[in-house]
Amino acid sequence: MDNLYEGWGGLPRVGAQLDRLLGPLSHNRPGSYRRWDWYADRWGEVVVVPPARLLVLEGVGSGSRSHEELITVLAWVEVAADLRLERGLARDGVELDEHLRAWSVTEAEHFARDDTRARADVVLDGSHGSSTYP
């Protein structure tokens, strides 16, 4: 999903990207999306995704209610907000603290509006274990 957002404020508009990707794929035709270039802070190339037997989307918005009829399994990974922020800062760097904090507000609104956790087929505890980031 990170490639589909229009930057830090792009979550509310990611549905259009999902339409371009999932609509055609649901009819066994290639789908596409415009890749967001995070370093240049602008849209990059169009990525074409050929039909496949399985497509896994991971990230905020991948379980959007607006595309519910295309979801076969919705997994929710439960992690406390402070731990998600800590992991995000470890992965992306402390200079993104403001962006990550603003993102967490937007994602909370998204999850509440779409009732994502309640709609999940599987709920996983993501708070245990450790992750390393390159």
N, CA, C and O atoms as a GROMACS GRO file, in nm:
protein
  536
    1MET      N    1   0.081  -0.119   0.000
    1MET     CA    2   0.000   0.000   0.000
    1MET      C    3   0.085   0.126   0.000
    1MET      O    4   0.042   0.230  -0.049
    2ASP      N    5   0.207   0.118   0.055
    2ASP     CA    6   0.290   0.239   0.061
    2ASP      C    7   0.310   0.303  -0.076
    2ASP      O    8   0.322   0.425  -0.085
    3ASN      N    9   0.314   0.223  -0.181
    3ASN     CA   10   0.333   0.278  -0.315
    3ASN      C   11   0.208   0.345  -0.370
    3ASN      O   12   0.216   0.420  -0.467
    4LEU      N   13   0.092   0.319  -0.309
    4LEU     CA   14  -0.034   0.370  -0.360
    4LEU      C   15  -0.078   0.503  -0.300
    4LEU      O   16  -0.156   0.576  -0.362
    5TYR      N   17  -0.029   0.537  -0.181
    5TYR     CA   18  -0.069   0.663  -0.117
    5TYR      C   19  -0.005   0.781  -0.187
    5TYR      O   20   0.109   0.774  -0.233
    6GLU      N   21  -0.078   0.890  -0.195
    6GLU     CA   22  -0.023   1.015  -0.248
    6GLU      C   23   0.043   1.091  -0.133
    6GLU      O   24  -0.006   1.193  -0.086
    7GLY      N   25   0.157   1.037  -0.090
    7GLY     CA   26   0.232   1.098   0.018
    7GLY      C   27   0.165   1.078   0.153
    7GLY      O   28   0.075   0.996   0.169
    8TRP      N   29   0.210   1.156   0.250
    8TRP     CA   30   0.164   1.143   0.388
    8TRP      C   31   0.016   1.172   0.404
    8TRP      O   32  -0.046   1.120   0.497
    9GLY      N   33  -0.041   1.252   0.319
    9GLY     CA   34  -0.183   1.284   0.329
    9GLY      C   35  -0.272   1.205   0.235
    9GLY      O   36  -0.388   1.240   0.216
   10GLY      N   37  -0.218   1.101   0.176
   10GLY     CA   38  -0.289   1.031   0.069
   10GLY      C   39  -0.386   0.922   0.108
   10GLY      O   40  -0.457   0.870   0.022
   11LEU      N   41  -0.391   0.885   0.235
   11LEU     CA   42  -0.481   0.776   0.274
   11LEU      C   43  -0.627   0.801   0.236
   11LEU      O   44  -0.691   0.710   0.184
   12PRO      N   45  -0.681   0.920   0.260
   12PRO     CA   46  -0.823   0.940   0.226
   12PRO      C   47  -0.854   0.926   0.076
   12PRO      O   48  -0.969   0.905   0.039
   13ARG      N   49  -0.753   0.936  -0.009
   13ARG     CA   50  -0.775   0.929  -0.154
   13ARG      C   51  -0.724   0.800  -0.216
   13ARG      O   52  -0.723   0.788  -0.339
   14VAL      N   53  -0.681   0.703  -0.136
   14VAL     CA   54  -0.621   0.581  -0.191
   14VAL      C   55  -0.724   0.493  -0.263
   14VAL      O   56  -0.686   0.405  -0.340
   15GLY      N   57  -0.851   0.516  -0.238
   15GLY     CA   58  -0.955   0.437  -0.303
   15GLY      C   59  -0.949   0.442  -0.455
   15GLY      O   60  -0.976   0.341  -0.521
   16ALA      N   61  -0.916   0.557  -0.512
   16ALA     CA   62  -0.906   0.568  -0.658
   16ALA      C   63  -0.795   0.478  -0.711
   16ALA      O   64  -0.809   0.417  -0.817
   17GLN      N   65  -0.685   0.470  -0.638
   17GLN     CA   66  -0.576   0.381  -0.678
   17GLN      C   67  -0.622   0.236  -0.671
   17GLN      O   68  -0.594   0.156  -0.761
   18LEU      N   69  -0.692   0.202  -0.564
   18LEU     CA   70  -0.742   0.065  -0.549
   18LEU      C   71  -0.841   0.031  -0.660
   18LEU      O   72  -0.843  -0.082  -0.709
   19ASP      N   73  -0.924   0.128  -0.701
   19ASP     CA   74  -1.017   0.105  -0.812
   19ASP      C   75  -0.942   0.065  -0.938
   19ASP      O   76  -0.979  -0.031  -1.005
   20ARG      N   77  -0.835   0.140  -0.970
   20ARG     CA   78  -0.757   0.114  -1.092
   20ARG      C   79  -0.685  -0.020  -1.086
   20ARG      O   80  -0.663  -0.084  -1.189
   21LEU      N   81  -0.650  -0.062  -0.966
   21LEU     CA   82  -0.579  -0.188  -0.949
   21LEU      C   83  -0.675  -0.306  -0.940
   21LEU      O   84  -0.662  -0.402  -1.016
   22LEU      N   85  -0.771  -0.298  -0.850
   22LEU     CA   86  -0.853  -0.414  -0.818
   22LEU      C   87  -0.968  -0.438  -0.916
   22LEU      O   88  -1.003  -0.552  -0.944
   23GLY      N   89  -1.026  -0.330  -0.967
   23GLY     CA   90  -1.138  -0.347  -1.061
   23GLY      C   91  -1.103  -0.438  -1.178
   23GLY      O   92  -1.168  -0.540  -1.198
   24PRO      N   93  -1.001  -0.401  -1.256
   24PRO     CA   94  -0.964  -0.486  -1.369
   24PRO      C   95  -0.919  -0.627  -1.325
   24PRO      O   96  -0.954  -0.726  -1.389
   25LEU      N   97  -0.842  -0.636  -1.217
   25LEU     CA   98  -0.796  -0.767  -1.171
   25LEU      C   99  -0.913  -0.858  -1.136
   25LEU      O  100  -0.906  -0.979  -1.157
   26SER      N  101  -1.020  -0.802  -1.083
   26SER     CA  102  -1.136  -0.883  -1.046
   26SER      C  103  -1.206  -0.940  -1.170
   26SER      O  104  -1.288  -1.032  -1.158
   27HIS      N  105  -1.174  -0.887  -1.287
   27HIS     CA  106  -1.228  -0.937  -1.414
   27HIS      C  107  -1.119  -1.005  -1.496
   27HIS      O  108  -1.131  -1.019  -1.618
   28ASN      N  109  -1.012  -1.048  -1.428
   28ASN     CA  110  -0.901  -1.120  -1.490
   28ASN      C  111  -0.830  -1.039  -1.599
   28ASN      O  112  -0.783  -1.094  -1.699
   29ARG      N  113  -0.824  -0.907  -1.577
   29ARG     CA  114  -0.751  -0.817  -1.667
   29ARG      C  115  -0.642  -0.749  -1.586
   29ARG      O  116  -0.654  -0.738  -1.464
   30PRO      N  117  -0.536  -0.703  -1.652
   30PRO     CA  118  -0.431  -0.632  -1.577
   30PRO      C  119  -0.486  -0.507  -1.509
   30PRO      O  120  -0.564  -0.431  -1.567
   31GLY      N  121  -0.444  -0.488  -1.386
   31GLY     CA  122  -0.476  -0.366  -1.313
   31GLY      C  123  -0.352  -0.279  -1.309
   31GLY      O  124  -0.244  -0.321  -1.352
   32SER      N  125  -0.366  -0.159  -1.257
   32SER     CA  126  -0.249  -0.071  -1.251
   32SER      C  127  -0.266   0.027  -1.135
   32SER      O  128  -0.375   0.046  -1.082
   33TYR      N  129  -0.155   0.088  -1.100
   33TYR     CA  130  -0.156   0.197  -1.003
   33TYR      C  131  -0.041   0.289  -1.036
   33TYR      O  132   0.056   0.250  -1.101
   34ARG      N  133  -0.050   0.410  -0.990
   34ARG     CA  134   0.056   0.507  -1.007
   34ARG      C  135   0.141   0.503  -0.880
   34ARG      O  136   0.088   0.522  -0.771
   35ARG      N  137   0.270   0.477  -0.892
   35ARG     CA  138   0.358   0.463  -0.778
   35ARG      C  139   0.398   0.599  -0.723
   35ARG      O  140   0.440   0.688  -0.797
   36TRP      N  141   0.384   0.615  -0.592
   36TRP     CA  142   0.426   0.739  -0.528
   36TRP      C  143   0.575   0.731  -0.500
   36TRP      O  144   0.623   0.635  -0.439
   37ASP      N  145   0.648   0.832  -0.546
   37ASP     CA  146   0.793   0.842  -0.521
   37ASP      C  147   0.812   0.925  -0.395
   37ASP      O  148   0.801   1.048  -0.398
   38TRP      N  149   0.839   0.858  -0.284
   38TRP     CA  150   0.850   0.924  -0.154
   38TRP      C  151   0.970   1.018  -0.149
   38TRP      O  152   0.965   1.120  -0.080
   39TYR      N  153   1.077   0.986  -0.220
   39TYR     CA  154   1.197   1.071  -0.216
   39TYR      C  155   1.177   1.199  -0.297
   39TYR      O  156   1.222   1.306  -0.255
   40ALA      N  157   1.110   1.189  -0.412
   40ALA     CA  158   1.085   1.306  -0.495
   40ALA      C  159   0.956   1.379  -0.454
   40ALA      O  160   0.931   1.491  -0.499
   41ASP      N  161   0.874   1.315  -0.370
   41ASP     CA  162   0.748   1.371  -0.324
   41ASP      C  163   0.655   1.403  -0.440
   41ASP      O  164   0.597   1.511  -0.448
   42ARG      N  165   0.643   1.306  -0.530
   42ARG     CA  166   0.554   1.321  -0.646
   42ARG      C  167   0.522   1.183  -0.702
   42ARG      O  168   0.583   1.083  -0.664
   43TRP      N  169   0.426   1.180  -0.793
   43TRP     CA  170   0.391   1.054  -0.858
   43TRP      C  171   0.505   1.008  -0.947
   43TRP      O  172   0.571   1.089  -1.012
   44GLY      N  173   0.526   0.879  -0.951
   44GLY     CA  174   0.624   0.817  -1.038
   44GLY      C  175   0.552   0.747  -1.153
   44GLY      O  176   0.450   0.794  -1.203
   45GLU      N  177   0.607   0.635  -1.193
   45GLU     CA  178   0.556   0.562  -1.308
   45GLU      C  179   0.427   0.487  -1.276
   45GLU      O  180   0.392   0.467  -1.160
   46VAL      N  181   0.360   0.445  -1.381
   46VAL     CA  182   0.244   0.357  -1.368
   46VAL      C  183   0.296   0.214  -1.364
   46VAL      O  184   0.378   0.174  -1.446
   47VAL      N  185   0.247   0.138  -1.267
   47VAL     CA  186   0.286  -0.002  -1.250
   47VAL      C  187   0.167  -0.088  -1.293
   47VAL      O  188   0.056  -0.071  -1.242
   48VAL      N  189   0.192  -0.179  -1.385
   48VAL     CA  190   0.088  -0.270  -1.432
   48VAL      C  191   0.103  -0.402  -1.357
   48VAL      O  192   0.213  -0.457  -1.346
   49VAL      N  193  -0.008  -0.451  -1.307
   49VAL     CA  194  -0.010  -0.577  -1.232
   49VAL      C  195  -0.093  -0.678  -1.310
   49VAL      O  196  -0.213  -0.658  -1.328
   50PRO      N  197  -0.030  -0.786  -1.357
   50PRO     CA  198  -0.104  -0.885  -1.433
   50PRO      C  199  -0.197  -0.966  -1.342
   50PRO      O  200  -0.173  -0.976  -1.222
   51PRO      N  201  -0.300  -1.024  -1.399
   51PRO     CA  202  -0.389  -1.109  -1.320
   51PRO      C  203  -0.310  -1.224  -1.257
   51PRO      O  204  -0.215  -1.276  -1.315
   52ALA      N  205  -0.350  -1.261  -1.138
   52ALA     CA  206  -0.284  -1.370  -1.066
   52ALA      C  207  -0.388  -1.441  -0.981
   52ALA      O  208  -0.496  -1.387  -0.954
   53ARG      N  209  -0.356  -1.561  -0.940
   53ARG     CA  210  -0.448  -1.637  -0.856
   53ARG      C  211  -0.460  -1.578  -0.716
   53ARG      O  212  -0.562  -1.594  -0.649
   54LEU      N  213  -0.355  -1.508  -0.672
   54LEU     CA  214  -0.353  -1.453  -0.538
   54LEU      C  215  -0.289  -1.315  -0.540
   54LEU      O  216  -0.185  -1.295  -0.602
   55LEU      N  217  -0.352  -1.221  -0.473
   55LEU     CA  218  -0.296  -1.087  -0.455
   55LEU      C  219  -0.304  -1.055  -0.307
   55LEU      O  220  -0.411  -1.062  -0.247
   56VAL      N  221  -0.192  -1.020  -0.249
   56VAL     CA  222  -0.188  -0.981  -0.108
   56VAL      C  223  -0.159  -0.832  -0.102
   56VAL      O  224  -0.056  -0.786  -0.152
   57LEU      N  225  -0.249  -0.759  -0.039
   57LEU     CA  226  -0.228  -0.617  -0.013
   57LEU      C  227  -0.205  -0.603   0.136
   57LEU      O  228  -0.277  -0.661   0.217
   58GLU      N  229  -0.105  -0.526   0.172
   58GLU     CA  230  -0.069  -0.510   0.313
   58GLU      C  231  -0.059  -0.362   0.343
   58GLU      O  232   0.009  -0.288   0.272
   59GLY      N  233  -0.127  -0.321   0.447
   59GLY     CA  234  -0.116  -0.183   0.491
   59GLY      C  235  -0.251  -0.118   0.510
   59GLY      O  236  -0.355  -0.174   0.476
   60VAL      N  237  -0.247   0.002   0.564
   60VAL     CA  238  -0.368   0.078   0.594
   60VAL      C  239  -0.443   0.106   0.464
   60VAL      O  240  -0.386   0.155   0.367
   61GLY      N  241  -0.570   0.074   0.464
   61GLY     CA  242  -0.653   0.095   0.346
   61GLY      C  243  -0.674  -0.030   0.265
   61GLY      O  244  -0.764  -0.035   0.181
   62SER      N  245  -0.592  -0.133   0.287
   62SER     CA  246  -0.605  -0.255   0.208
   62SER      C  247  -0.735  -0.329   0.239
   62SER      O  248  -0.780  -0.412   0.160
   63GLY      N  249  -0.794  -0.301   0.354
   63GLY     CA  250  -0.921  -0.363   0.390
   63GLY      C  251  -1.037  -0.267   0.383
   63GLY      O  252  -1.136  -0.282   0.455
   64SER      N  253  -1.026  -0.167   0.297
   64SER     CA  254  -1.130  -0.063   0.288
   64SER      C  255  -1.267  -0.122   0.259
   64SER      O  256  -1.282  -0.213   0.177
   65ARG      N  257  -1.365  -0.068   0.328
   65ARG     CA  258  -1.503  -0.114   0.309
   65ARG      C  259  -1.549  -0.095   0.164
   65ARG      O  260  -1.630  -0.173   0.114
   66SER      N  261  -1.498   0.007   0.097
   66SER     CA  262  -1.541   0.034  -0.041
   66SER      C  263  -1.501  -0.077  -0.138
   66SER      O  264  -1.555  -0.083  -0.249
   67HIS      N  265  -1.409  -0.163  -0.099
   67HIS     CA  266  -1.368  -0.275  -0.184
   67HIS      C  267  -1.394  -0.409  -0.116
   67HIS      O  268  -1.332  -0.510  -0.149
   68GLU      N  269  -1.485  -0.408  -0.022
   68GLU     CA  270  -1.514  -0.525   0.062
   68GLU      C  271  -1.550  -0.649  -0.020
   68GLU      O  272  -1.512  -0.760   0.016
   69GLU      N  273  -1.623  -0.630  -0.129
   69GLU     CA  274  -1.667  -0.746  -0.209
   69GLU      C  275  -1.550  -0.818  -0.277
   69GLU      O  276  -1.566  -0.930  -0.325
   70LEU      N  277  -1.434  -0.754  -0.282
   70LEU     CA  278  -1.316  -0.815  -0.346
   70LEU      C  279  -1.221  -0.880  -0.245
   70LEU      O  280  -1.122  -0.941  -0.284
   71ILE      N  281  -1.250  -0.866  -0.116
   71ILE     CA  282  -1.162  -0.919  -0.012
   71ILE      C  283  -1.206  -1.061   0.022
   71ILE      O  284  -1.322  -1.084   0.056
   72THR      N  285  -1.114  -1.154   0.013
   72THR     CA  286  -1.146  -1.292   0.051
   72THR      C  287  -1.107  -1.320   0.196
   72THR      O  288  -1.178  -1.393   0.266
   73VAL      N  289  -0.997  -1.263   0.242
   73VAL     CA  290  -0.955  -1.275   0.382
   73VAL      C  291  -0.900  -1.140   0.425
   73VAL      O  292  -0.812  -1.082   0.360
   74LEU      N  293  -0.952  -1.090   0.536
   74LEU     CA  294  -0.904  -0.964   0.592
   74LEU      C  295  -0.838  -0.994   0.725
   74LEU      O  296  -0.902  -1.043   0.818
   75ALA      N  297  -0.709  -0.964   0.734
   75ALA     CA  298  -0.634  -0.986   0.857
   75ALA      C  299  -0.606  -0.851   0.924
   75ALA      O  300  -0.571  -0.754   0.857
   76TRP      N  301  -0.624  -0.847   1.054
   76TRP     CA  302  -0.596  -0.728   1.135
   76TRP      C  303  -0.481  -0.763   1.227
   76TRP      O  304  -0.487  -0.863   1.298
   77VAL      N  305  -0.377  -0.683   1.226
   77VAL     CA  306  -0.265  -0.702   1.317
   77VAL      C  307  -0.277  -0.599   1.427
   77VAL      O  308  -0.267  -0.479   1.403
   78GLU      N  309  -0.300  -0.646   1.548
   78GLU     CA  310  -0.323  -0.561   1.665
   78GLU      C  311  -0.190  -0.524   1.729
   78GLU      O  312  -0.115  -0.611   1.775
   79VAL      N  313  -0.161  -0.394   1.732
   79VAL     CA  314  -0.040  -0.342   1.796
   79VAL      C  315  -0.077  -0.208   1.858
   79VAL      O  316  -0.142  -0.126   1.794
   80ALA      N  317  -0.036  -0.186   1.982
   80ALA     CA  318  -0.064  -0.060   2.050
   80ALA      C  319  -0.004   0.057   1.971
   80ALA      O  320   0.101   0.043   1.908
   81ALA      N  321  -0.072   0.171   1.976
   81ALA     CA  322  -0.029   0.289   1.900
   81ALA      C  323   0.113   0.332   1.934
   81ALA      O  324   0.189   0.368   1.844
   82ASP      N  325   0.150   0.330   2.061
   82ASP     CA  326   0.285   0.373   2.098
   82ASP      C  327   0.392   0.278   2.042
   82ASP      O  328   0.500   0.323   2.004
   83LEU      N  329   0.363   0.150   2.037
   83LEU     CA  330   0.458   0.054   1.980
   83LEU      C  331   0.466   0.069   1.828
   83LEU      O  332   0.574   0.057   1.771
   84ARG      N  333   0.353   0.096   1.764
   84ARG     CA  334   0.356   0.120   1.618
   84ARG      C  335   0.442   0.241   1.587
   84ARG      O  336   0.521   0.238   1.493
   85LEU      N  337   0.426   0.348   1.666
   85LEU     CA  338   0.507   0.468   1.646
   85LEU      C  339   0.655   0.437   1.669
   85LEU      O  340   0.739   0.479   1.589
   86GLU      N  341   0.686   0.366   1.774
   86GLU     CA  342   0.825   0.329   1.803
   86GLU      C  343   0.886   0.250   1.687
   86GLU      O  344   0.999   0.276   1.647
   87ARG      N  345   0.812   0.156   1.636
   87ARG     CA  346   0.860   0.074   1.523
   87ARG      C  347   0.875   0.159   1.397
   87ARG      O  348   0.972   0.143   1.322
   88GLY      N  349   0.780   0.248   1.373
   88GLY     CA  350   0.788   0.336   1.256
   88GLY      C  351   0.910   0.426   1.261
   88GLY      O  352   0.977   0.446   1.160
   89LEU      N  353   0.938   0.481   1.379
   89LEU     CA  354   1.055   0.567   1.394
   89LEU      C  355   1.184   0.488   1.378
   89LEU      O  356   1.280   0.538   1.319
   90ALA      N  357   1.187   0.366   1.428
   90ALA     CA  358   1.306   0.281   1.411
   90ALA      C  359   1.328   0.247   1.264
   90ALA      O  360   1.441   0.241   1.217
   91ARG      N  361   1.219   0.225   1.192
   91ARG     CA  362   1.227   0.188   1.050
   91ARG      C  363   1.260   0.308   0.962
   91ARG      O  364   1.347   0.301   0.875
   92ASP      N  365   1.188   0.419   0.985
   92ASP     CA  366   1.194   0.532   0.892
   92ASP      C  367   1.280   0.649   0.938
   92ASP      O  368   1.317   0.734   0.858
   93GLY      N  369   1.312   0.653   1.068
   93GLY     CA  370   1.396   0.761   1.120
   93GLY      C  371   1.316   0.861   1.201
   93GLY      O  372   1.200   0.889   1.171
   94VAL      N  373   1.381   0.915   1.303
   94VAL     CA  374   1.313   1.007   1.395
   94VAL      C  375   1.272   1.138   1.327
   94VAL      O  376   1.185   1.209   1.378
   95GLU      N  377   1.334   1.171   1.214
   95GLU     CA  378   1.296   1.295   1.145
   95GLU      C  379   1.154   1.288   1.088
   95GLU      O  380   1.099   1.390   1.046
   96LEU      N  381   1.095   1.169   1.086
   96LEU     CA  382   0.958   1.156   1.036
   96LEU      C  383   0.855   1.151   1.149
   96LEU      O  384   0.739   1.115   1.126
   97ASP      N  385   0.896   1.186   1.269
   97ASP     CA  386   0.807   1.180   1.385
   97ASP      C  387   0.675   1.253   1.362
   97ASP      O  388   0.569   1.197   1.388
   98GLU      N  389   0.679   1.376   1.314
   98GLU     CA  390   0.556   1.453   1.291
   98GLU      C  391   0.466   1.385   1.188
   98GLU      O  392   0.345   1.375   1.207
   99HIS      N  393   0.527   1.338   1.080
   99HIS     CA  394   0.449   1.269   0.976
   99HIS      C  395   0.383   1.143   1.032
   99HIS      O  396   0.265   1.118   1.007
  100LEU      N  397   0.460   1.064   1.107
  100LEU     CA  398   0.406   0.939   1.161
  100LEU      C  399   0.294   0.966   1.262
  100LEU      O  400   0.197   0.891   1.267
  101ARG      N  401   0.309   1.070   1.341
  101ARG     CA  402   0.203   1.103   1.438
  101ARG      C  403   0.076   1.149   1.366
  101ARG      O  404  -0.034   1.110   1.405
  102ALA      N  405   0.090   1.231   1.264
  102ALA     CA  406  -0.026   1.276   1.186
  102ALA      C  407  -0.091   1.157   1.115
  102ALA      O  408  -0.213   1.146   1.109
  103TRP      N  409  -0.008   1.069   1.060
  103TRP     CA  410  -0.057   0.949   0.991
  103TRP      C  411  -0.141   0.864   1.087
  103TRP      O  412  -0.246   0.812   1.049
  104SER      N  413  -0.095   0.851   1.212
  104SER     CA  414  -0.167   0.766   1.308
  104SER      C  415  -0.307   0.820   1.334
  104SER      O  416  -0.400   0.742   1.357
  105VAL      N  417  -0.325   0.952   1.333
  105VAL     CA  418  -0.457   1.011   1.350
  105VAL      C  419  -0.545   0.977   1.229
  105VAL      O  420  -0.660   0.936   1.245
  106THR      N  421  -0.489   0.993   1.110
  106THR     CA  422  -0.564   0.964   0.987
  106THR      C  423  -0.602   0.817   0.978
  106THR      O  424  -0.713   0.783   0.939
  107GLU      N  425  -0.508   0.728   1.015
  107GLU     CA  426  -0.540   0.586   1.007
  107GLU      C  427  -0.645   0.547   1.111
  107GLU      O  428  -0.730   0.463   1.083
  108ALA      N  429  -0.641   0.607   1.230
  108ALA     CA  430  -0.742   0.578   1.332
  108ALA      C  431  -0.881   0.617   1.282
  108ALA      O  432  -0.978   0.545   1.302
  109GLU      N  433  -0.889   0.733   1.216
  109GLU     CA  434  -1.017   0.778   1.158
  109GLU      C  435  -1.063   0.680   1.050
  109GLU      O  436  -1.181   0.645   1.044
  110HIS      N  437  -0.970   0.637   0.966
  110HIS     CA  438  -1.003   0.542   0.860
  110HIS      C  439  -1.055   0.411   0.918
  110HIS      O  440  -1.159   0.360   0.874
  111PHE      N  441  -0.983   0.356   1.016
  111PHE     CA  442  -1.024   0.229   1.076
  111PHE      C  443  -1.160   0.240   1.144
  111PHE      O  444  -1.241   0.148   1.136
  112ALA      N  445  -1.186   0.352   1.211
  112ALA     CA  446  -1.314   0.371   1.277
  112ALA      C  447  -1.427   0.382   1.174
  112ALA      O  448  -1.533   0.320   1.191
  113ARG      N  449  -1.405   0.458   1.070
  113ARG     CA  450  -1.507   0.477   0.966
  113ARG      C  451  -1.540   0.346   0.895
  113ARG      O  452  -1.656   0.316   0.868
  114ASP      N  453  -1.437   0.266   0.864
  114ASP     CA  454  -1.456   0.142   0.791
  114ASP      C  455  -1.480   0.022   0.883
  114ASP      O  456  -1.506  -0.089   0.835
  115ASP      N  457  -1.470   0.043   1.015
  115ASP     CA  458  -1.490  -0.065   1.112
  115ASP      C  459  -1.402  -0.186   1.078
  115ASP      O  460  -1.446  -0.300   1.082
  116THR      N  461  -1.279  -0.156   1.044
  116THR     CA  462  -1.187  -0.256   0.990
  116THR      C  463  -1.165  -0.374   1.085
  116THR      O  464  -1.174  -0.489   1.044
  117ARG      N  465  -1.134  -0.345   1.210
  117ARG     CA  466  -1.104  -0.454   1.303
  117ARG      C  467  -1.222  -0.548   1.319
  117ARG      O  468  -1.204  -0.670   1.319
  118ALA      N  469  -1.341  -0.495   1.332
  118ALA     CA  470  -1.461  -0.577   1.351
  118ALA      C  471  -1.491  -0.662   1.228
  118ALA      O  472  -1.551  -0.769   1.240
  119ARG      N  473  -1.450  -0.617   1.110
  119ARG     CA  474  -1.475  -0.690   0.986
  119ARG      C  475  -1.368  -0.794   0.957
  119ARG      O  476  -1.384  -0.875   0.865
  120ALA      N  477  -1.260  -0.794   1.034
  120ALA     CA  478  -1.147  -0.884   1.007
  120ALA      C  479  -1.186  -1.030   1.027
  120ALA      O  480  -1.259  -1.065   1.119
  121ASP      N  481  -1.135  -1.114   0.937
  121ASP     CA  482  -1.152  -1.259   0.949
  121ASP      C  483  -1.054  -1.318   1.048
  121ASP      O  484  -1.082  -1.420   1.112
  122VAL      N  485  -0.940  -1.254   1.061
  122VAL     CA  486  -0.832  -1.302   1.147
  122VAL      C  487  -0.776  -1.181   1.222
  122VAL      O  488  -0.751  -1.077   1.161
  123VAL      N  489  -0.758  -1.194   1.353
  123VAL     CA  490  -0.696  -1.090   1.434
  123VAL      C  491  -0.569  -1.149   1.494
  123VAL      O  492  -0.572  -1.250   1.564
  124LEU      N  493  -0.457  -1.083   1.465
  124LEU     CA  494  -0.326  -1.131   1.510
  124LEU      C  495  -0.267  -1.032   1.609
  124LEU      O  496  -0.288  -0.912   1.598
  125ASP      N  497  -0.194  -1.085   1.706
  125ASP     CA  498  -0.124  -1.002   1.803
  125ASP      C  499   0.016  -0.973   1.748
  125ASP      O  500   0.101  -1.062   1.743
  126GLY      N  501   0.038  -0.850   1.708
  126GLY     CA  502   0.167  -0.812   1.650
  126GLY      C  503   0.260  -0.745   1.750
  126GLY      O  504   0.362  -0.688   1.710
  127SER      N  505   0.226  -0.750   1.877
  127SER     CA  506   0.306  -0.677   1.975
  127SER      C  507   0.427  -0.753   2.024
  127SER      O  508   0.518  -0.693   2.081
  128HIS      N  509   0.431  -0.882   2.003
  128HIS     CA  510   0.543  -0.963   2.053
  128HIS      C  511   0.647  -0.986   1.944
  128HIS      O  512   0.619  -0.971   1.825
  129GLY      N  513   0.765  -1.021   1.986
  129GLY     CA  514   0.871  -1.044   1.890
  129GLY      C  515   0.944  -0.915   1.861
  129GLY      O  516   0.909  -0.808   1.911
  130SER      N  517   1.043  -0.928   1.780
  130SER     CA  518   1.120  -0.810   1.743
  130SER      C  519   1.132  -0.804   1.593
  130SER      O  520   1.124  -0.905   1.523
  131SER      N  521   1.151  -0.685   1.545
  131SER     CA  522   1.171  -0.663   1.402
  131SER      C  523   1.301  -0.590   1.382
  131SER      O  524   1.342  -0.509   1.466
  132THR      N  525   1.364  -0.617   1.273
  132THR     CA  526   1.483  -0.542   1.237
  132THR      C  527   1.457  -0.475   1.104
  132THR      O  528   1.384  -0.527   1.019
  133TYR      N  529   1.514  -0.361   1.086
  133TYR     CA  530   1.494  -0.284   0.964
  133TYR      C  531   1.629  -0.256   0.903
  133TYR      O  532   1.726  -0.225   0.973
  134PRO      N  533   1.635  -0.268   0.770
  134PRO     CA  534   1.765  -0.242   0.706
  134PRO      C  535   1.808  -0.097   0.723
  134PRO      O  536   1.914  -0.058   0.675
   0.00000   0.00000   0.00000
